[in-house]
Amino acid sequence: MVCIYLDRSTSIGNDGCYFFTSLCGIITQRENFLCQKIKNLLAENEGRIYVYLKDKEAANQFMIDAENEGFTFSDGKKLTERKPSDIMAINKDNTINFVGTVGYIAYQSANKIGEEPLIKIDYSEVLQQSK
């Protein structure tokens, strides 16, 4: 995906990405927060990141956004090939995984997993910030 950032007042679509080709056919690229939501979450946070997907819309958009940024499941499957859960974990190796029972309990009550801080992100808030 090639993204050009103009400004928020001229945003188009849900992801804020614009596509332009110059007259000579060269594509120009400038990455920004609006285009790389998931990778920015990794870059901005230290620790284990759990993403809360409060509804079907947020869940589907998360899977699409993460797949567009190059994330897969650890077995290499595309994210959009599986149904999302309401809590997903994102990993530094650009993989996503489902959270089991212990992960759900941790999300509700813990601030750390092992020695790492547990970062809890509501993806619907990320989507709101990108509009």
BELQUIGI-V684988 format. One record per residue. D_LAST is the distance of its C-alpha to the last C-alpha in Angstrom with 2 decimals. Layout:
d_last
D_LAST
D_LAST
This chain:
d_last
18.58
18.41
15.27
15.26
12.85
13.07
10.77
7.39
9.42
10.29
7.37
9.01
8.65
6.87
7.64
7.16
10.94
13.60
17.24
20.15
23.84
26.18
29.39
31.42
29.31
27.88
24.29
22.45
20.04
17.93
16.06
13.06
10.90
8.20
11.31
13.36
11.83
15.27
17.49
15.72
16.46
20.02
20.28
19.14
21.32
25.05
26.48
26.01
22.42
22.02
18.76
18.76
17.48
17.90
17.85
18.43
14.92
13.65
16.93
16.82
13.36
14.68
17.85
16.42
14.18
17.23
19.64
17.86
18.16
21.83
22.22
25.05
27.22
30.16
32.47
30.49
29.17
25.81
23.24
22.75
26.54
26.47
24.99
22.76
23.95
22.10
22.52
22.42
23.51
22.23
24.99
25.58
27.33
24.19
25.36
24.02
26.50
27.03
28.05
31.52
33.16
33.62
29.96
29.03
31.59
30.31
26.73
28.19
30.73
30.68
29.12
30.82
31.87
35.08
34.67
30.94
28.41
26.32
22.59
20.83
17.10
15.30
12.89
11.06
10.22
9.10
6.70
5.52
5.60
3.81
0.00
